[in-house]
Protein backbone atom coordinates (compact mmCIF):
# COMPACT_ATOMS: atom_id res chain seq x y z
CA UNK A 1 0.00 0.00 0.00
CA UNK A 2 1.47 3.39 -1.01
CA UNK A 3 1.83 5.69 1.99
CA UNK A 4 4.17 8.42 0.76
CA UNK A 5 1.51 11.12 1.16
CA UNK A 6 0.60 10.21 4.71
CA UNK A 7 0.82 13.19 7.08
CA UNK A 8 1.12 12.24 10.74
CA UNK A 9 1.66 15.79 11.94
CA UNK A 10 -0.80 17.43 14.31
CA UNK A 11 -1.22 20.97 15.51
CA UNK A 12 -0.85 20.43 19.26
CA UNK A 13 0.40 17.87 21.72
CA UNK A 14 -1.48 17.07 24.92
CA UNK A 15 -4.18 14.87 26.35
CA UNK A 16 -6.83 13.45 24.06
CA UNK A 17 -10.08 12.25 25.61
CA UNK A 18 -11.86 9.39 23.89
CA UNK A 19 -15.33 8.12 24.75
CA UNK A 20 -16.81 5.06 23.09
CA UNK A 21 -20.44 6.02 22.55
CA UNK A 22 -21.43 2.97 20.51
CA UNK A 23 -19.50 -0.29 20.23
CA UNK A 24 -22.09 -2.67 18.79
CA UNK A 25 -22.71 -4.25 15.43
CA UNK A 26 -25.53 -3.41 13.03
CA UNK A 27 -27.98 -5.56 15.02
CA UNK A 28 -27.26 -4.06 18.47
CA UNK A 29 -25.82 -7.31 19.76
CA UNK A 30 -25.49 -7.40 23.53
CA UNK A 31 -27.71 -4.31 23.78
CA UNK A 32 -24.89 -2.15 22.48
CA UNK A 33 -25.43 1.01 20.46
CA UNK A 34 -24.08 1.40 16.94
CA UNK A 35 -20.65 2.65 15.89
CA UNK A 36 -19.69 6.04 17.29
CA UNK A 37 -16.50 7.27 18.98
CA UNK A 38 -16.17 10.77 20.50
CA UNK A 39 -12.74 12.40 20.42
CA UNK A 40 -11.82 15.62 22.25
CA UNK A 41 -8.35 16.97 21.45
CA UNK A 42 -8.75 20.08 23.59
CA UNK A 43 -8.82 22.12 20.39
CA UNK A 44 -11.57 20.27 18.54
CA UNK A 45 -14.22 17.64 19.16
CA UNK A 46 -15.27 15.12 16.53
CA UNK A 47 -17.09 11.85 16.08
CA UNK A 48 -15.65 8.83 14.31
CA UNK A 49 -18.70 7.32 12.64
CA UNK A 50 -22.25 8.21 13.58
CA UNK A 51 -24.48 5.13 13.53
CA UNK A 52 -28.26 5.41 13.68
CA UNK A 53 -28.32 5.27 17.50
CA UNK A 54 -25.55 7.84 18.02
CA UNK A 55 -27.75 10.74 19.14
CA UNK A 56 -29.13 8.54 21.94
CA UNK A 57 -25.57 7.79 23.08
CA UNK A 58 -24.63 11.47 22.92
CA UNK A 59 -27.60 12.48 25.07
CA UNK A 60 -26.71 9.83 27.67
CA UNK A 61 -23.14 11.15 27.76
CA UNK A 62 -24.23 14.79 27.95
CA UNK A 63 -22.59 15.67 24.65
CA UNK A 64 -24.43 18.34 22.67
CA UNK A 65 -24.64 18.25 18.88
CA UNK A 66 -23.59 21.92 19.05
CA UNK A 67 -20.24 20.91 20.60
CA UNK A 68 -19.11 18.66 17.73
CA UNK A 69 -16.83 20.26 15.14
CA UNK A 70 -16.83 17.39 12.65
CA UNK A 71 -18.04 13.87 11.90
CA UNK A 72 -15.64 11.44 10.21
CA UNK A 73 -17.38 8.60 8.38
CA UNK A 74 -15.65 5.33 7.49
CA UNK A 75 -18.33 3.99 5.14
CA UNK A 76 -21.93 4.46 4.09
CA UNK A 77 -23.83 1.79 6.00
CA UNK A 78 -26.64 2.83 8.34
CA UNK A 79 -24.90 1.61 11.49
CA UNK A 80 -21.98 3.92 10.67
CA UNK A 81 -23.55 7.02 9.12
CA UNK A 82 -27.32 6.62 9.68
CA UNK A 83 -27.32 8.93 12.72
CA UNK A 84 -26.37 11.98 10.68
CA UNK A 85 -29.95 13.04 9.77
CA UNK A 86 -30.94 12.93 13.45
CA UNK A 87 -27.75 14.78 14.42
CA UNK A 88 -28.40 17.57 11.89
CA UNK A 89 -32.03 18.00 12.92
CA UNK A 90 -31.09 18.05 16.61
CA UNK A 91 -28.42 20.66 15.87
CA UNK A 92 -31.00 22.75 14.05
CA UNK A 93 -34.01 22.41 16.36
CA UNK A 94 -32.68 21.49 19.82
CA UNK A 95 -29.10 22.70 20.34
CA UNK A 96 -29.60 25.69 18.00
CA UNK A 97 -26.23 25.32 16.37
CA UNK A 98 -24.87 28.33 14.45
CA UNK A 99 -21.33 27.35 13.47
CA UNK A 100 -20.37 25.19 10.49
CA UNK A 101 -20.40 21.39 10.69
CA UNK A 102 -17.88 19.40 8.65
CA UNK A 103 -18.85 15.86 7.67
CA UNK A 104 -16.01 13.97 5.98
CA UNK A 105 -16.37 10.55 4.40
CA UNK A 106 -15.93 8.51 1.24
CA UNK A 107 -17.06 9.48 -2.27
CA UNK A 108 -20.85 9.40 -2.47
CA UNK A 109 -21.26 10.84 1.03
CA UNK A 110 -23.07 14.01 -0.07
CA UNK A 111 -25.72 12.22 -2.12
CA UNK A 112 -26.31 9.47 0.46
CA UNK A 113 -26.73 11.97 3.30
CA UNK A 114 -29.30 13.89 1.29
CA UNK A 115 -31.14 10.69 0.37
CA UNK A 116 -31.17 9.51 3.99
CA UNK A 117 -32.59 12.80 5.20
CA UNK A 118 -35.31 12.72 2.56
CA UNK A 119 -36.26 9.12 3.38
CA UNK A 120 -36.46 9.81 7.13
CA UNK A 121 -37.93 13.33 7.01
CA UNK A 122 -39.08 14.42 3.53
CA UNK A 123 -38.05 17.98 2.76
CA UNK A 124 -35.48 18.12 5.57
CA UNK A 125 -32.47 18.23 3.28
CA UNK A 126 -33.72 21.45 1.67
CA UNK A 127 -34.51 23.43 4.81
CA UNK A 128 -32.47 26.60 5.36
CA UNK A 129 -30.43 26.37 8.56
CA UNK A 130 -28.45 28.82 10.66
CA UNK A 131 -25.36 26.66 10.25
CA UNK A 132 -23.76 25.34 7.07
CA UNK A 133 -23.18 21.63 6.62
CA UNK A 134 -19.91 21.12 4.76
CA UNK A 135 -19.61 17.61 3.29
CA UNK A 136 -16.06 16.61 2.39
CA UNK A 137 -15.56 13.54 0.21
CA UNK A 138 -12.13 12.16 1.00
CA UNK A 139 -9.96 10.62 -1.69
CA UNK A 140 -8.28 7.29 -1.04
CA UNK A 141 -4.70 7.55 0.33
CA UNK A 142 -4.74 11.35 0.34
CA UNK A 143 -4.63 13.48 3.47
CA UNK A 144 -7.64 15.57 4.37
CA UNK A 145 -7.36 18.34 6.97
CA UNK A 146 -10.36 18.80 9.24
CA UNK A 147 -9.71 21.32 11.99
CA UNK A 148 -6.52 20.30 13.77
CA UNK A 149 -6.76 16.72 12.51
CA UNK A 150 -5.17 15.13 9.46
CA UNK A 151 -7.14 12.14 8.15
CA UNK A 152 -5.53 9.53 5.92
CA UNK A 153 -8.22 7.20 4.48
CA UNK A 154 -7.21 3.79 3.17
CA UNK A 155 -9.50 1.56 1.09
CA UNK A 156 -10.57 -1.65 2.82
CA UNK A 157 -12.71 -4.66 1.86
CA UNK A 158 -16.33 -4.02 2.74
CA UNK A 159 -19.17 -3.68 0.26
CA UNK A 160 -21.22 -0.56 1.01
CA UNK A 161 -22.18 0.80 -2.41
CA UNK A 162 -19.25 3.24 -2.18
CA UNK A 163 -15.60 3.01 -1.14
CA UNK A 164 -15.14 1.84 2.45
CA UNK A 165 -12.26 3.27 4.43
CA UNK A 166 -10.10 2.60 7.42
CA UNK A 167 -8.97 5.91 8.89
CA UNK A 168 -5.63 7.06 10.29
CA UNK A 169 -6.22 10.25 12.23
CA UNK A 170 -3.38 12.49 13.41
CA UNK A 171 -4.58 14.90 16.08
CA UNK A 172 -3.26 16.48 19.25
CA UNK A 173 0.16 14.95 18.72
CA UNK A 174 -1.27 11.41 18.68
CA UNK A 175 -2.38 8.88 16.07
CA UNK A 176 -5.79 7.20 16.28
CA UNK A 177 -6.38 4.38 13.80
CA UNK A 178 -9.83 3.02 13.03
CA UNK A 179 -10.58 -0.03 10.90
CA UNK A 180 -14.20 0.72 10.01
CA UNK A 181 -15.66 -2.57 8.78
CA UNK A 182 -13.45 -4.88 6.74
CA UNK A 183 -12.15 -8.39 6.34
CA UNK A 184 -8.40 -8.77 6.81
CA UNK A 185 -6.38 -6.65 4.39
CA UNK A 186 -2.82 -5.35 4.43
CA UNK A 187 -4.34 -1.86 4.49
CA UNK A 188 -4.84 -2.36 8.22
CA UNK A 189 -1.08 -2.39 8.66
CA UNK A 190 -0.94 0.99 6.93
CA UNK A 191 -3.42 2.67 9.29
CA UNK A 192 -2.22 0.93 12.47
CA UNK A 193 1.56 1.27 12.16
CA UNK A 194 2.85 3.34 15.07
CA UNK A 195 -0.66 4.39 16.13
CA UNK A 196 -1.17 5.29 19.77
CA UNK A 197 -4.55 3.57 19.57
CA UNK A 198 -6.02 1.21 16.98
CA UNK A 199 -9.78 0.70 17.24
CA UNK A 200 -10.51 -2.42 15.22
CA UNK A 201 -13.66 -4.37 14.47
CA UNK A 202 -13.93 -7.98 15.59
CA UNK A 203 -17.34 -9.18 14.53
CA UNK A 204 -17.06 -12.94 14.99
CA UNK A 205 -14.84 -15.03 17.24
CA UNK A 206 -13.41 -17.36 14.60
CA UNK A 207 -15.93 -17.57 11.77
CA UNK A 208 -14.43 -16.08 8.62
CA UNK A 209 -16.84 -14.27 6.36
CA UNK A 210 -16.79 -11.71 3.60
CA UNK A 211 -16.57 -8.03 4.58
CA UNK A 212 -15.82 -8.56 8.29
CA UNK A 213 -12.91 -9.44 10.55
CA UNK A 214 -12.94 -12.18 13.15
CA UNK A 215 -10.96 -12.29 16.40
CA UNK A 216 -8.83 -15.31 15.48
CA UNK A 217 -7.68 -13.69 12.23
CA UNK A 218 -6.95 -10.41 14.00
CA UNK A 219 -4.84 -12.22 16.60
CA UNK A 220 -2.94 -14.03 13.85
CA UNK A 221 -1.92 -10.64 12.40
CA UNK A 222 -1.59 -8.68 15.66
CA UNK A 223 2.21 -8.63 15.66
CA UNK A 224 2.21 -7.10 12.17
CA UNK A 225 0.10 -4.09 13.14
CA UNK A 226 2.74 -2.15 15.06
CA UNK A 227 0.25 -0.15 17.15
CA UNK A 228 0.79 0.81 20.78
CA UNK A 229 -2.68 -0.18 21.93
CA UNK A 230 -5.42 -2.25 20.30
CA UNK A 231 -9.09 -2.18 21.31
CA UNK A 232 -11.75 -4.24 19.55
CA UNK A 233 -15.26 -3.03 18.77
CA UNK A 234 -18.27 -3.84 16.53
CA UNK A 235 -18.70 -7.15 18.31
CA UNK A 236 -21.49 -9.55 17.38
CA UNK A 237 -23.33 -12.11 19.49
CA UNK A 238 -20.95 -14.89 18.44
CA UNK A 239 -17.93 -13.07 19.88
CA UNK A 240 -19.74 -11.73 22.96
CA UNK A 241 -20.73 -15.27 23.96
CA UNK A 242 -17.02 -16.12 24.12
CA UNK A 243 -15.74 -12.93 25.73
CA UNK A 244 -14.03 -14.93 28.50
CA UNK A 245 -11.63 -16.20 25.83
CA UNK A 246 -10.70 -12.71 24.59
CA UNK A 247 -7.29 -11.39 25.64
CA UNK A 248 -7.54 -8.04 23.82
CA UNK A 249 -9.13 -4.96 25.33
CA UNK A 250 -12.82 -4.79 24.47
CA UNK A 251 -14.59 -1.47 24.00
CA UNK A 252 -17.79 -0.91 25.99
CA UNK A 253 -20.50 1.68 25.48
CA UNK A 254 -19.60 4.68 27.62
CA UNK A 255 -15.99 3.63 28.17
CA UNK A 256 -13.52 6.53 28.38
CA UNK A 257 -9.78 6.66 27.99
CA UNK A 258 -7.10 9.34 27.81
CA UNK A 259 -4.20 9.40 25.35
CA UNK A 260 -1.30 11.43 26.74
BELLIN-V430827 format. One record per residue. PSI is psi in radians with two decimals (999 if undefined). D_CENTER is the distance of its C-alpha to the mean C-alpha in whole Angstrom. Layout:
BEGIN
psi={PSI:PSI}
d_center={D_CENTER:D_CENTER}
END
This chain:
BEGIN
psi={2.23:2.23:0.29:-0.38:0.06:2.35:1.89:0.24:2.72:2.71:-0.63:2.90:2.20:-2.77:2.42:2.20:2.26:2.32:2.17:1.86:-0.65:2.24:0.21:3.10:-2.96:-0.32:0.11:0.58:2.43:0.21:0.26:2.61:2.91:2.96:2.13:2.18:2.25:2.29:2.23:1.94:-0.10:-0.55:-0.69:2.77:2.25:2.81:2.47:1.94:2.76:1.29:2.96:-0.48:0.16:-0.65:-0.62:-0.82:-0.69:-0.75:-0.73:-0.62:-0.08:0.52:2.08:2.54:-0.36:-0.30:-0.18:2.20:-0.57:2.75:2.20:2.16:2.23:-0.73:2.93:0.97:2.61:-0.57:0.07:-0.43:-0.05:-0.19:-0.14:-0.77:-0.75:-0.71:-0.84:-0.74:-0.65:-0.73:-0.62:-0.79:-0.47:-1.00:-0.16:0.85:2.52:-0.28:2.79:2.64:2.13:2.27:1.97:2.34:-2.92:2.92:2.41:-0.16:-0.84:-0.86:-0.74:-0.62:-0.78:-0.76:-0.72:-0.75:-0.69:-0.58:-0.78:-0.80:1.53:2.31:-0.22:-0.47:-0.25:0.01:2.40:2.30:2.88:-0.06:2.43:2.51:2.09:1.66:2.34:2.06:1.93:2.41:2.50:2.32:0.56:2.37:2.47:2.22:2.21:1.87:-2.26:0.16:2.53:2.10:2.23:1.80:2.37:2.32:2.32:-3.07:1.65:1.97:2.10:0.25:0.06:2.93:2.43:2.40:2.57:2.62:2.36:2.00:2.02:2.11:2.51:0.52:0.16:2.91:2.13:2.16:2.54:2.21:-0.36:-2.58:2.30:2.66:3.05:2.37:2.61:-0.29:-0.48:-0.52:-0.70:-0.80:-0.51:-0.40:2.07:0.06:2.49:-0.55:2.28:2.02:1.99:2.39:2.59:1.51:-0.91:2.90:-0.94:-0.11:2.18:2.24:2.81:2.49:-0.14:2.78:2.39:2.79:-0.76:-0.75:-0.73:-0.77:-0.60:-0.46:0.04:-0.76:-0.38:-0.26:-0.64:0.36:2.78:-0.58:2.44:2.21:2.30:2.64:-3.04:0.85:2.31:3.08:-0.68:-0.80:-0.71:-0.56:-0.38:0.47:-0.42:-0.29:-0.05:2.27:-0.22:2.76:2.40:2.25:2.61:2.57:2.25:-0.13:2.40:2.59:2.79:2.26:2.19:999}
d_center={21:22:21:23:21:19:19:18:20:19:21:21:22:21:20:16:15:12:12:10:11:10:10:12:13:14:17:16:18:20:19:16:13:10:7:6:6:9:10:14:15:19:19:16:13:10:7:3:3:7:9:13:13:11:14:16:14:14:18:19:17:19:17:18:16:19:17:14:14:11:8:6:6:6:9:11:12:12:10:7:9:12:12:13:16:17:15:17:20:20:20:23:25:24:23:25:22:24:22:20:16:14:12:11:10:12:16:17:14:17:19:17:16:20:21:18:20:23:23:22:24:27:27:24:23:26:27:28:26:26:23:22:18:18:16:15:15:14:16:16:17:18:16:15:16:14:16:17:14:14:12:13:11:13:14:14:16:15:17:15:18:16:15:12:10:9:8:10:10:14:14:17:19:16:14:10:9:7:8:6:10:13:16:18:18:19:16:15:17:17:13:14:18:19:15:16:13:11:9:10:11:14:15:19:22:24:24:23:21:20:17:15:16:18:19:23:21:19:22:24:22:20:23:22:19:20:17:19:17:15:13:13:11:11:15:17:21:22:20:21:24:25:23:26:26:23:23:19:18:16:13:15:14:15:15:15:16:17:17:20}
END
